[in-house]
Amino acid sequence: MNNNIFSYNESTSINTLDPHFVKSQSENWVVTQLNAGLVQLDTLLQPQAMIADSWQVSDNGLTYTFYLNKQVYFHPWENNLPRKVNAFDVVYSFERLMNPATASPGTWVFSDKIDSITPFKATDSFTFTLKLKQPFPPLIGILSMPYCYVIPKEAVDFYGKDFRSHPVGCGPFYFKRWEENIGLVLRKNEKYFEKDASQNTLPYLDAIHIDLNPNKSSAFMDFAAGKYDFFNEIESGVKDEILTPTGELTSKYKNLYNLQKAPFLNTEFLMFNMEKSSALLSNPKIRLAINHAINKKAIVTNARNGLGIAAINGFTPPSLLKHKTFGYDYDKSKALALIQQSGEDISKPIILSITTDYMDMALLIKNNLEQIGFNIKIDVHPSGYLRQLRNEQQIDFYRGSWIADYPDAENYLACFYGKNLYPNGPNYSRYNNPAFDKLYEKSMQTTNDNQRQFLMHQMDSMLLVNPPFALLYYDKSLRISNKNVQQLYSYPNNSLQLKYVFKK
């Protein structure tokens, strides 16, 4: 293995390398190496300069002005030499994202936020302005997302729909090859603009090699054989060999690898369909009973080997709120009392829809619920089909998760805003509460952080009264890497940044 090539396996399919169409972590990880946005987030999720050297916000919170770095270049492609990224490229990229003809799944990042007349403007070649119709405090964090990466119009025009497999960006690595369902190769961008603290040009690696093997067990064997530099997806069948019940490496591996564990902004839950649920699940007391009947701590210990924190607070990870939300404890007697109050016949079957990866967890949940009289049937579906069933409201009780797109509680609470009903937004549960919507809209109209925090705490607490979910745990990321891998940092949004990595 070339010592300056970083290799890893991705078990989740990659369908596009066009940043305006990414939908999964697997795609995010790749396009992050290829592209850059106006800003980026550090390991504490604080915004830092990227294409924009600096920025300022108007007093009324409506106008954002970005001053661009003049030494950022797009990658060469076909017979085109590298050229400087300018403010007109930012305008084009954002307008393409929002153009209905593009049909990007990322239009929500600006929808109902930007000025309806001239939201994006190049004041000059290296000054870009963005105008909102009302203040939106999380905006800077949103601009770090792949949907907001900057791409060249001429490459999109040239490749058309094939831009998905011929990406051109200005990131630390450029695209070399993609054999779909087999693997990808990215190469070092010699003209990349960022430098380290000693003024050495990033990145340090010469290339990135990514295999696309959906079998996590065989991929781990390849990792153990030295084929890969890091591994982060442990299948239930091998997790006990690799990890102790408290989430440490077992004696077999602890001297061979580095282990990184870190909380990241992902809430795992079971979601109810609030619009088309069965009569049994439509009863809020039954949903509350299910929340109290699930032993979250046991799930973290037994199904996750300690990789997580029991979700005894609200839907929003506690680290994003200044005021703690008090959620559901594990209490069988409370669950039984709620069932009795509901007046429902809980012997009627409830179907829980999951993917194969969550069978261990689903069996623990089934056992918890059947101990108090529920009748749980488990349906297993491929992940893509499960999403389709969810989107078409064909299932009413299913496993879900929400990884933060940007580090603000609003991103979690937006999942329950009435105007965000899918397909117009991420409200898959069809939760509808005018009082919640009023608080949400009020929180979007204030730039005072203390006021916003109080309003978001109120919303997070309100969701627990008539819950559209059964909370399970707040996730932790896991990264196992070879001892020679340095500066593979962990991020609370589980981003993969390989521009800082080197191998000794």
KOLDODREN-329445 format. One record per residue (C-alpha): residue number from 1; residue in three letters; x, y, z. Coordinates in steps of 0.5 Angstrom, whole numbers, plus 500, padded with zeros to 3 digits. Example, Ala and Ser with C-alpha at 12.3 -4.5 7.8 and 13.67 -1.06 7.14 Angstrom:
% residues 2
SITE kero vovo   x   y   z
SITE    1  ALA 525 491 516
SITE    2  SER 527 498 514
% end
This chain:
% residues 504
SITE kero vovo   x   y   z
SITE    1  MET 500 500 500
SITE    2  ASN 503 507 498
SITE    3  ASN 504 510 504
SITE    4  ASN 501 517 502
SITE    5  ILE 495 514 499
SITE    6  PHE 489 514 504
SITE    7  SER 484 508 503
SITE    8  TYR 478 507 506
SITE    9  ASN 471 503 505
SITE   10  GLU 464 506 504
SITE   11  SER 459 501 505
SITE   12  THR 453 505 503
SITE   13  SER 452 506 496
SITE   14  ILE 454 513 492
SITE   15  ASN 449 515 487
SITE   16  THR 452 522 485
SITE   17  LEU 458 527 486
SITE   18  ASP 454 533 484
SITE   19  PRO 454 537 491
SITE   20  HIS 447 540 489
SITE   21  PHE 444 532 490
SITE   22  VAL 448 529 495
SITE   23  LYS 443 526 500
SITE   24  SER 447 521 505
SITE   25  GLN 454 521 509
SITE   26  SER 457 517 504
SITE   27  GLU 456 522 499
SITE   28  ASN 458 528 503
SITE   29  TRP 464 525 505
SITE   30  VAL 467 525 498
SITE   31  VAL 464 531 496
SITE   32  THR 467 535 502
SITE   33  GLN 474 532 499
SITE   34  LEU 473 535 492
SITE   35  ASN 469 542 494
SITE   36  ALA 469 548 498
SITE   37  GLY 464 553 500
SITE   38  LEU 464 560 503
SITE   39  VAL 466 558 510
SITE   40  GLN 467 551 514
SITE   41  LEU 466 549 521
SITE   42  ASP 472 547 525
SITE   43  THR 472 541 530
SITE   44  LEU 468 545 535
SITE   45  LEU 463 547 529
SITE   46  GLN 465 554 529
SITE   47  PRO 465 558 523
SITE   48  GLN 472 559 519
SITE   49  ALA 474 562 513
SITE   50  MET 474 558 507
SITE   51  ILE 473 561 500
SITE   52  ALA 471 567 504
SITE   53  ASP 477 570 507
SITE   54  SER 472 574 512
SITE   55  TRP 464 577 512
SITE   56  GLN 460 582 515
SITE   57  VAL 453 582 517
SITE   58  SER 448 588 517
SITE   59  ASP 445 591 523
SITE   60  ASN 438 588 521
SITE   61  GLY 441 581 520
SITE   62  LEU 438 581 513
SITE   63  THR 445 582 509
SITE   64  TYR 451 578 509
SITE   65  THR 457 581 505
SITE   66  PHE 463 576 504
SITE   67  TYR 470 578 501
SITE   68  LEU 473 572 497
SITE   69  ASN 480 569 497
SITE   70  LYS 483 571 491
SITE   71  GLN 487 565 490
SITE   72  VAL 482 560 490
SITE   73  TYR 482 556 483
SITE   74  PHE 477 551 480
SITE   75  HIS 481 544 478
SITE   76  PRO 483 543 471
SITE   77  TRP 478 539 467
SITE   78  GLU 478 536 460
SITE   79  ASN 482 541 456
SITE   80  ASN 481 547 461
SITE   81  LEU 486 550 466
SITE   82  PRO 485 552 473
SITE   83  ARG 481 558 474
SITE   84  LYS 480 563 479
SITE   85  VAL 474 562 483
SITE   86  ASN 470 569 483
SITE   87  ALA 463 572 486
SITE   88  PHE 459 570 480
SITE   89  ASP 461 563 481
SITE   90  VAL 458 563 488
SITE   91  VAL 452 567 485
SITE   92  TYR 451 561 479
SITE   93  SER 452 556 484
SITE   94  PHE 446 558 489
SITE   95  GLU 442 560 483
SITE   96  ARG 443 553 480
SITE   97  LEU 441 550 487
SITE   98  MET 435 554 488
SITE   99  ASN 432 553 480
SITE  100  PRO 426 549 480
SITE  101  ALA 429 546 474
SITE  102  THR 435 543 477
SITE  103  ALA 430 539 482
SITE  104  SER 436 539 488
SITE  105  PRO 433 536 494
SITE  106  GLY 437 542 498
SITE  107  THR 433 547 496
SITE  108  TRP 430 548 503
SITE  109  VAL 437 551 505
SITE  110  PHE 435 557 502
SITE  111  SER 427 556 501
SITE  112  ASP 423 562 505
SITE  113  LYS 429 565 508
SITE  114  ILE 432 569 502
SITE  115  ASP 430 576 499
SITE  116  SER 425 574 493
SITE  117  ILE 428 580 488
SITE  118  THR 436 579 489
SITE  119  PRO 438 574 494
SITE  120  PHE 445 573 491
SITE  121  LYS 449 578 488
SITE  122  ALA 456 579 486
SITE  123  THR 458 586 488
SITE  124  ASP 465 585 484
SITE  125  SER 469 579 482
SITE  126  PHE 471 578 489
SITE  127  THR 465 581 493
SITE  128  PHE 459 577 494
SITE  129  THR 452 579 498
SITE  130  LEU 446 575 500
SITE  131  LYS 440 578 502
SITE  132  LEU 435 575 507
SITE  133  LYS 427 577 507
SITE  134  GLN 428 576 515
SITE  135  PRO 433 574 520
SITE  136  PHE 436 567 520
SITE  137  PRO 441 566 525
SITE  138  PRO 444 559 523
SITE  139  LEU 445 562 516
SITE  140  ILE 453 562 517
SITE  141  GLY 453 554 519
SITE  142  ILE 448 553 513
SITE  143  LEU 453 556 508
SITE  144  SER 458 550 510
SITE  145  MET 454 545 507
SITE  146  PRO 455 541 501
SITE  147  TYR 449 544 498
SITE  148  CYS 453 551 498
SITE  149  TYR 459 548 495
SITE  150  VAL 461 553 489
SITE  151  ILE 462 550 482
SITE  152  PRO 464 552 475
SITE  153  LYS 458 554 471
SITE  154  GLU 462 552 464
SITE  155  ALA 463 545 467
SITE  156  VAL 456 544 469
SITE  157  ASP 454 546 462
SITE  158  PHE 459 542 459
SITE  159  TYR 457 535 462
SITE  160  GLY 450 536 463
SITE  161  LYS 447 531 467
SITE  162  ASP 454 527 467
SITE  163  PHE 456 532 472
SITE  164  ARG 454 527 477
SITE  165  SER 460 523 475
SITE  166  HIS 465 528 472
SITE  167  PRO 465 533 478
SITE  168  VAL 469 539 478
SITE  169  GLY 470 543 485
SITE  170  CYS 476 547 488
SITE  171  GLY 477 543 494
SITE  172  PRO 484 540 497
SITE  173  PHE 483 533 492
SITE  174  TYR 481 533 485
SITE  175  PHE 476 527 482
SITE  176  LYS 480 522 478
SITE  177  ARG 476 516 477
SITE  178  TRP 469 513 479
SITE  179  GLU 468 506 477
SITE  180  GLU 460 505 480
SITE  181  ASN 459 500 485
SITE  182  ILE 467 499 485
SITE  183  GLY 471 505 488
SITE  184  LEU 473 512 487
SITE  185  VAL 480 515 486
SITE  186  LEU 481 522 488
SITE  187  ARG 488 526 487
SITE  188  LYS 492 532 491
SITE  189  ASN 490 539 488
SITE  190  GLU 497 542 488
SITE  191  LYS 494 549 487
SITE  192  TYR 489 548 493
SITE  193  PHE 489 555 497
SITE  194  GLU 489 553 504
SITE  195  LYS 496 552 509
SITE  196  ASP 497 550 515
SITE  197  ALA 500 554 521
SITE  198  SER 507 553 519
SITE  199  GLN 505 555 512
SITE  200  ASN 505 549 509
SITE  201  THR 500 548 503
SITE  202  LEU 495 543 504
SITE  203  PRO 493 537 503
SITE  204  TYR 499 532 505
SITE  205  LEU 496 526 502
SITE  206  ASP 498 525 495
SITE  207  ALA 491 521 494
SITE  208  ILE 485 518 497
SITE  209  HIS 482 511 495
SITE  210  ILE 475 509 496
SITE  211  ASP 472 502 496
SITE  212  LEU 465 501 495
SITE  213  ASN 464 494 499
SITE  214  PRO 457 494 502
SITE  215  ASN 459 488 506
SITE  216  LYS 462 491 513
SITE  217  SER 464 484 515
SITE  218  SER 469 483 509
SITE  219  ALA 471 490 509
SITE  220  PHE 473 490 516
SITE  221  MET 477 483 515
SITE  222  ASP 480 487 509
SITE  223  PHE 482 493 514
SITE  224  ALA 485 488 519
SITE  225  ALA 489 485 513
SITE  226  GLY 492 492 512
SITE  227  LYS 488 494 506
SITE  228  TYR 485 500 509
SITE  229  ASP 487 506 513
SITE  230  PHE 481 507 517
SITE  231  PHE 474 504 519
SITE  232  ASN 468 507 522
SITE  233  GLU 462 502 521
SITE  234  ILE 462 496 525
SITE  235  GLU 457 491 523
SITE  236  SER 453 487 529
SITE  237  GLY 456 480 527
SITE  238  VAL 463 483 529
SITE  239  LYS 462 488 534
SITE  240  ASP 463 484 540
SITE  241  GLU 470 482 537
SITE  242  ILE 472 489 536
SITE  243  LEU 469 493 542
SITE  244  THR 468 491 549
SITE  245  PRO 461 493 552
SITE  246  THR 464 500 554
SITE  247  GLY 466 501 547
SITE  248  GLU 473 500 548
SITE  249  LEU 478 496 543
SITE  250  THR 478 489 545
SITE  251  SER 485 486 547
SITE  252  LYS 486 483 540
SITE  253  TYR 486 490 537
SITE  254  LYS 488 495 542
SITE  255  ASN 495 495 541
SITE  256  LEU 494 495 533
SITE  257  TYR 490 501 532
SITE  258  ASN 488 508 535
SITE  259  LEU 480 509 537
SITE  260  GLN 477 515 537
SITE  261  LYS 470 516 540
SITE  262  ALA 466 523 540
SITE  263  PRO 459 525 541
SITE  264  PHE 456 527 534
SITE  265  LEU 450 531 533
SITE  266  ASN 445 525 531
SITE  267  THR 439 523 534
SITE  268  GLU 436 516 533
SITE  269  PHE 429 514 534
SITE  270  LEU 423 511 532
SITE  271  MET 418 515 528
SITE  272  PHE 410 515 528
SITE  273  ASN 406 517 522
SITE  274  MET 402 523 526
SITE  275  GLU 397 523 520
SITE  276  LYS 396 516 518
SITE  277  SER 398 512 524
SITE  278  SER 393 506 526
SITE  279  ALA 388 507 531
SITE  280  LEU 392 504 536
SITE  281  LEU 399 509 535
SITE  282  SER 394 515 534
SITE  283  ASN 393 515 541
SITE  284  PRO 398 520 545
SITE  285  LYS 398 516 551
SITE  286  ILE 400 509 547
SITE  287  ARG 406 513 544
SITE  288  LEU 408 516 551
SITE  289  ALA 407 509 554
SITE  290  ILE 412 506 548
SITE  291  ASN 417 512 550
SITE  292  HIS 417 510 557
SITE  293  ALA 417 502 556
SITE  294  ILE 424 502 552
SITE  295  ASN 430 501 556
SITE  296  LYS 435 506 552
SITE  297  LYS 441 505 557
SITE  298  ALA 440 498 555
SITE  299  ILE 440 499 548
SITE  300  VAL 446 503 548
SITE  301  THR 450 498 552
SITE  302  ASN 448 492 549
SITE  303  ALA 446 494 542
SITE  304  ARG 451 499 541
SITE  305  ASN 457 497 546
SITE  306  GLY 457 504 549
SITE  307  LEU 457 508 543
SITE  308  GLY 451 513 545
SITE  309  ILE 448 517 550
SITE  310  ALA 441 515 552
SITE  311  ALA 436 520 550
SITE  312  ILE 433 522 556
SITE  313  ASN 432 529 554
SITE  314  GLY 429 532 548
SITE  315  PHE 429 531 540
SITE  316  THR 435 536 540
SITE  317  PRO 441 533 542
SITE  318  PRO 443 537 549
SITE  319  SER 449 540 547
SITE  320  LEU 445 545 542
SITE  321  LEU 441 548 548
SITE  322  LYS 443 552 554
SITE  323  HIS 436 550 557
SITE  324  LYS 436 542 559
SITE  325  THR 429 539 556
SITE  326  PHE 427 533 561
SITE  327  GLY 424 527 557
SITE  328  TYR 422 520 558
SITE  329  ASP 426 516 563
SITE  330  TYR 425 508 563
SITE  331  ASP 419 506 567
SITE  332  LYS 415 500 566
SITE  333  SER 410 502 571
SITE  334  LYS 408 509 568
SITE  335  ALA 408 506 561
SITE  336  LEU 403 501 564
SITE  337  ALA 399 506 567
SITE  338  LEU 399 510 561
SITE  339  ILE 396 504 557
SITE  340  GLN 390 503 562
SITE  341  GLN 389 511 561
SITE  342  SER 389 510 554
SITE  343  GLY 383 505 554
SITE  344  GLU 386 501 548
SITE  345  ASP 387 494 546
SITE  346  ILE 394 493 546
SITE  347  SER 394 486 543
SITE  348  LYS 393 489 536
SITE  349  PRO 399 488 532
SITE  350  ILE 404 494 531
SITE  351  ILE 409 493 525
SITE  352  LEU 416 496 527
SITE  353  SER 419 497 520
SITE  354  ILE 427 497 520
SITE  355  THR 433 496 516
SITE  356  THR 437 490 517
SITE  357  ASP 443 494 521
SITE  358  TYR 438 495 526
SITE  359  MET 435 488 528
SITE  360  ASP 439 487 534
SITE  361  MET 436 494 537
SITE  362  ALA 429 492 534
SITE  363  LEU 429 485 538
SITE  364  LEU 431 489 544
SITE  365  ILE 425 494 543
SITE  366  LYS 420 488 541
SITE  367  ASN 422 485 548
SITE  368  ASN 421 491 552
SITE  369  LEU 415 493 549
SITE  370  GLU 412 486 549
SITE  371  GLN 414 485 557
SITE  372  ILE 408 490 558
SITE  373  GLY 403 487 553
SITE  374  PHE 404 490 546
SITE  375  ASN 404 485 540
SITE  376  ILE 410 488 536
SITE  377  LYS 412 485 529
SITE  378  ILE 418 487 525
SITE  379  ASP 419 488 518
SITE  380  VAL 426 489 515
SITE  381  HIS 427 493 508
SITE  382  PRO 433 495 504
SITE  383  SER 434 502 506
SITE  384  GLY 432 506 500
SITE  385  TYR 425 502 500
SITE  386  LEU 424 504 507
SITE  387  ARG 425 511 505
SITE  388  GLN 420 510 500
SITE  389  LEU 415 507 504
SITE  390  ARG 416 513 509
SITE  391  ASN 416 518 504
SITE  392  GLU 409 515 501
SITE  393  GLN 406 514 508
SITE  394  GLN 406 507 507
SITE  395  ILE 408 505 514
SITE  396  ASP 407 508 521
SITE  397  PHE 412 506 526
SITE  398  TYR 419 506 523
SITE  399  ARG 426 507 525
SITE  400  GLY 429 514 524
SITE  401  SER 435 518 525
SITE  402  TRP 437 526 524
SITE  403  ILE 444 528 523
SITE  404  ALA 445 535 524
SITE  405  ASP 446 539 517
SITE  406  TYR 448 545 521
SITE  407  PRO 450 546 528
SITE  408  ASP 443 549 531
SITE  409  ALA 437 547 535
SITE  410  GLU 433 550 529
SITE  411  ASN 435 544 525
SITE  412  TYR 432 539 529
SITE  413  LEU 426 543 531
SITE  414  ALA 425 544 523
SITE  415  CYS 423 537 523
SITE  416  PHE 416 538 526
SITE  417  TYR 415 545 523
SITE  418  GLY 408 545 520
SITE  419  LYS 410 548 513
SITE  420  ASN 416 543 512
SITE  421  LEU 411 537 511
SITE  422  TYR 415 532 506
SITE  423  PRO 416 534 500
SITE  424  ASN 417 541 502
SITE  425  GLY 421 540 508
SITE  426  PRO 424 534 513
SITE  427  ASN 417 534 517
SITE  428  TYR 416 526 515
SITE  429  SER 412 525 522
SITE  430  ARG 407 530 519
SITE  431  TYR 407 533 526
SITE  432  ASN 402 539 526
SITE  433  ASN 401 544 532
SITE  434  PRO 400 551 531
SITE  435  ALA 403 553 538
SITE  436  PHE 409 550 536
SITE  437  ASP 409 553 529
SITE  438  LYS 408 560 532
SITE  439  LEU 414 559 537
SITE  440  TYR 418 556 531
SITE  441  GLU 416 563 527
SITE  442  LYS 418 567 533
SITE  443  SER 425 564 534
SITE  444  MET 426 565 527
SITE  445  GLN 425 573 527
SITE  446  THR 430 574 533
SITE  447  THR 437 575 533
SITE  448  ASN 438 575 540
SITE  449  ASP 441 568 542
SITE  450  ASN 438 568 549
SITE  451  GLN 431 569 547
SITE  452  ARG 432 564 541
SITE  453  GLN 435 559 546
SITE  454  PHE 429 560 550
SITE  455  LEU 424 559 545
SITE  456  MET 427 553 542
SITE  457  HIS 427 550 549
SITE  458  GLN 420 551 549
SITE  459  MET 419 547 543
SITE  460  ASP 423 542 544
SITE  461  SER 419 541 551
SITE  462  MET 413 541 547
SITE  463  LEU 414 536 542
SITE  464  LEU 414 531 549
SITE  465  VAL 407 532 550
SITE  466  ASN 404 529 544
SITE  467  PRO 410 525 541
SITE  468  PRO 411 524 534
SITE  469  PHE 417 519 536
SITE  470  ALA 420 514 541
SITE  471  LEU 427 517 543
SITE  472  LEU 433 512 543
SITE  473  TYR 440 515 544
SITE  474  TYR 444 521 542
SITE  475  ASP 450 518 538
SITE  476  LYS 457 517 538
SITE  477  SER 462 517 532
SITE  478  LEU 467 511 532
SITE  479  ARG 473 511 528
SITE  480  ILE 479 506 528
SITE  481  SER 485 508 524
SITE  482  ASN 492 505 523
SITE  483  LYS 497 507 528
SITE  484  ASN 501 511 523
SITE  485  VAL 495 516 521
SITE  486  GLN 495 523 524
SITE  487  GLN 490 528 525
SITE  488  LEU 484 525 523
SITE  489  TYR 480 529 527
SITE  490  SER 473 528 529
SITE  491  TYR 467 533 528
SITE  492  PRO 461 533 532
SITE  493  ASN 457 533 525
SITE  494  ASN 461 527 523
SITE  495  SER 464 530 517
SITE  496  LEU 470 527 514
SITE  497  GLN 476 532 513
SITE  498  LEU 482 529 510
SITE  499  LYS 486 535 508
SITE  500  TYR 489 535 515
SITE  501  VAL 491 528 515
SITE  502  PHE 498 525 514
SITE  503  LYS 501 518 515
SITE  504  LYS 508 517 519
% end
